[in-house]
Amino acid sequence: MDASKPTAALFDVYLRLRPSSATDKERFLDVEDNPTAPTHVTIHPPANDHRKRAIERFAFTRVYEEHVGQREIFESTGVLPLVEGVLGGHGRAGRDGLVATLGVTGSGKSHTILGSKSQRGITQLTLDVLFQQTSPYLVDAEMRPTIFQSLCSADVSEAYLLPASAYLDSIYSSGENGGFSRATTPALVRDSARQSTIYKFPGSFPSLEDSTSSGTRQQVFDRLYPSLAKYQDPPPTTPSHLSLPHSRPNILTRSIAKLTSHLQQESSFISAPSSKRYMPRVSTFPQSPPLDDVTLDIDTSAEYAIVVSMYEVYNDRIFDLLAASTSSKTPQKRRALLFKPTEQSPDRKVVAGLRKVICSTLDEALLVLETGLHERRVAGTGSNAASSRSHGFFCLDVKKRRRPANHAAGVSGPWSSSTLTVVDLAGSERARTAKTAGATLAEAGKINESLMYLGQCMQMQSDNARNSLVAGGVEKMVPFRQCKLTELLFSNSFSTHGAIQKAPQKAIMIVTADPLGDFNATSQILRYSALAREVTVPRIPSVTSTFLSGAMTPHGKNASGRTTPSAAQEDLEQALTQLARLQEELEVTQVLLEEETFRRQEAEASWQRAESRIEEVEAEIREELVEEMEAQLQLEQRRWRAARDVEMDAQDEHVDRKLDLLTQQMSIYEDETAEQENDRREELVISSPTKMGKRDKTVSTEQDGFRDSAGASALKYTELEDENAVLREKLASIERQKEQMSSPSKKVRVLKPSRRWMGSAGVSLEDV
Ligand SMILES: Nc1ncnc2c1ncn2[C@@H]1O[C@H](COP(=O)(O)OP(=O)(O)OP(=O)(O)O)[C@@H](O)[C@H]1O
């Protein structure tokens, strides 16, 4: 079994074993006896294994045992050649590189990639080397707007570039106002007390807040980071997220404004309940292991810029880890980014719209890294107190261009860009071991699913690698488009044939394993990640052993001194391999089934919640409608009553006028009659006795006249009587109408005319 990477393999695969804390467990993994560079491991199923699984042997590019430290891993896994490739030698364009870790949860992936409180990981060591090598040739994008502008326009990924000083200001200057956030999973939110202690992400280092008084803290900071002192006290008049440490070119302001407006528009994914809290500025970074003596082949005729960006793949969606840093205290919506070809990169997919930070020093880059890590999702599970719940991608873009011979007059070449991507994958885990539930279990489902697809791709690459060694062997397509994770990891592994010719990336996979950990989970990962695999000595029942012992004699030996299996043993091994593969698939299916069951239960519960909500809403709407209709009805009643009152008033007025007229006529008649009577009496008293005869005559004549006028009066009276009768009838009908009205106010109104009618005759309406 050859451990060297065949040409068709997309990754060099290394295995790193972690020192185990468990002492009571049986070791199931042995490293081959090779003191210089072991490449093979053997796994033995546990003694009580009821499945009677075979002993399996796996080949890797190199195996690192428990005692191997961070620096050796960094130097001998081929990360340095990757860094060299990204920098691009003299006259050469850079080449993309990728380092990823893969393993069961708690096996040491984050430790390898991001280090711990006292040890640097691959990411920090890589940054150290990058800055060491390029610092004499780094451009100052902050102070030279034209350079900043040229970097912005050369970036093909529609990114939002900004200098580290502006980015760090946007975070730390708003710290007192709770300007920084860390997206947490519900597990973290539930246990906020533990969060502050246990859940410190590897790579987070003790803060100034943890240690000393503020005065001493300031001194420590100033001593450690004299170059960063300018970030400490932002000008109070400038809004914190826009403040820049020096006079800034317009392009910067515009870029930041564009960035903040872009952030305000973000709206598609609500992050899990987030503990928005102040993130203290990190005071000290670990210096171990030291790395001062590294020399790489670097193009001294070029100038460089180092740009850092970070994102995570969470639930199969991409989220920028540097974008949420200016968020407020309230939970922010996070916008998922797309992995797509852009206008400037039509034949190569890129994560579009990331925030990228141009760093001038190692400290700046480490601070930026720290802020991104703070945003990444971690949660405590039964297997790991700070388990990564997303796949973290840390991208170090190295921009390079030809430096003009004469700075004043010369013209710089165009920028080219290569990226070294360091990936900390989330670990596969079994719900039973990890004791996860709810959202954390759902996350685990997505993690396992994406790792299963990754496993299929890795399996395919090793099959292809084997086939490439056989004449006529067919190379199959690596199915990397099944999920975001595999797309991101593999799509740069193939050459592009479009306008921009780019060499495929060089990639390294570091598989981590705990030799005393979970046998099933570890063996599954080793099976699909190993470059080669063989089932050596079947650990099967005595019947098979008997069969084997008969079939295998005489044993031959091959060149390496290993036993050459007989045909029967070969068949048996093939069958066992097949069996192991089927078992593997069965396990994956079981895990998926568990997850699907959980999802179904969740869906059912949410369906029920939705149904009861619908009922509630329906009842609310009904109630609202009834209220609305009642209000409408009352309004209509009021309107009708008002109209009726107007009508009644008009009628009352009409009757009043008639009655007034009648009263006036009657009083005129009464006054005339009384006057005539008086006149006649006066005439009788004044006239003399000689005139008595004459008077008698006159009286009789007057009596006749009076009789005539009395007749006329009686006629007039009859007429009036008739008219009165008509009016009485009218009045009676009006009263009847009024009686029909129920309102007491109406009754008052009905009485009004009778009072008004009480005129000089002193006769009330009732009397009439
Ligand atoms: N080689 C090592 N030396 C010392 N400590 C280690 C090593 N590997 C891992 N550890 C410790 O083991 C614990 C778990 O490791 P780590 O968080 O790196 O696991 P992981 O594989 O990233 O887990 P997950 O997938 O859940 O995120 C950490 O406390 C880490 O410091």
The ligand as a MOL file (V3000), in Angstrom:
LIG
                    3D

  0  0  0     0  0            999 V3000
M  V30 BEGIN CTAB
M  V30 COUNTS 31 33 0 0 0
M  V30 BEGIN ATOM
M  V30 1 N -2.7940 17.9340 20.0670 0
M  V30 2 C -3.3780 18.4530 21.1420 0
M  V30 3 N -2.6550 18.8030 22.2010 0
M  V30 4 C -3.2280 19.3210 23.2910 0
M  V30 5 N -4.5610 19.5320 23.4340 0
M  V30 6 C -5.3420 19.2010 22.4150 0
M  V30 7 C -4.8070 18.6500 21.2220 0
M  V30 8 N -5.8190 18.4340 20.3910 0
M  V30 9 C -6.9190 18.8500 21.0290 0
M  V30 10 N -6.6430 19.3030 22.2380 0
M  V30 11 C -7.6090 19.8390 23.2190 0
M  V30 12 O -8.8060 19.0880 23.1390 0
M  V30 13 C -9.9570 19.9200 23.2490 0
M  V30 14 C -10.8620 19.7200 22.0420 0
M  V30 15 O -10.1460 20.0520 20.8930 0
M  V30 16 P -10.7450 20.9140 19.7130 0
M  V30 17 O -11.6790 21.9180 20.1980 0
M  V30 18 O -9.5990 21.3580 18.8820 0
M  V30 19 O -11.5920 19.7950 18.9880 0
M  V30 20 P -12.3630 19.9150 17.5870 0
M  V30 21 O -11.9890 18.7240 16.8080 0
M  V30 22 O -12.1290 21.2200 16.9810 0
M  V30 23 O -13.8560 19.7710 18.0830 0
M  V30 24 P -15.1980 20.2980 17.3560 0
M  V30 25 O -15.3080 19.5980 16.0620 0
M  V30 26 O -16.2870 19.8990 18.2930 0
M  V30 27 O -15.0540 21.7650 17.2320 0
M  V30 28 C -9.4410 21.3460 23.3590 0
M  V30 29 O -9.4310 21.7000 24.6980 0
M  V30 30 C -8.0130 21.2550 22.8310 0
M  V30 31 O -7.1760 22.2080 23.4320 0
M  V30 END ATOM
M  V30 BEGIN BOND
M  V30 1 1 1 2
M  V30 2 1 2 3
M  V30 3 2 2 7
M  V30 4 2 3 4
M  V30 5 1 4 5
M  V30 6 2 5 6
M  V30 7 1 6 7
M  V30 8 1 6 10
M  V30 9 1 7 8
M  V30 10 2 8 9
M  V30 11 1 9 10
M  V30 12 1 10 11
M  V30 13 1 11 12
M  V30 14 1 11 30
M  V30 15 1 12 13
M  V30 16 1 13 14
M  V30 17 1 13 28
M  V30 18 1 14 15
M  V30 19 1 15 16
M  V30 20 2 16 17
M  V30 21 1 16 18
M  V30 22 1 16 19
M  V30 23 1 19 20
M  V30 24 2 20 21
M  V30 25 1 20 22
M  V30 26 1 20 23
M  V30 27 1 23 24
M  V30 28 2 24 25
M  V30 29 1 24 26
M  V30 30 1 24 27
M  V30 31 1 28 29
M  V30 32 1 28 30
M  V30 33 1 30 31
M  V30 END BOND
M  V30 END CTAB
M  END
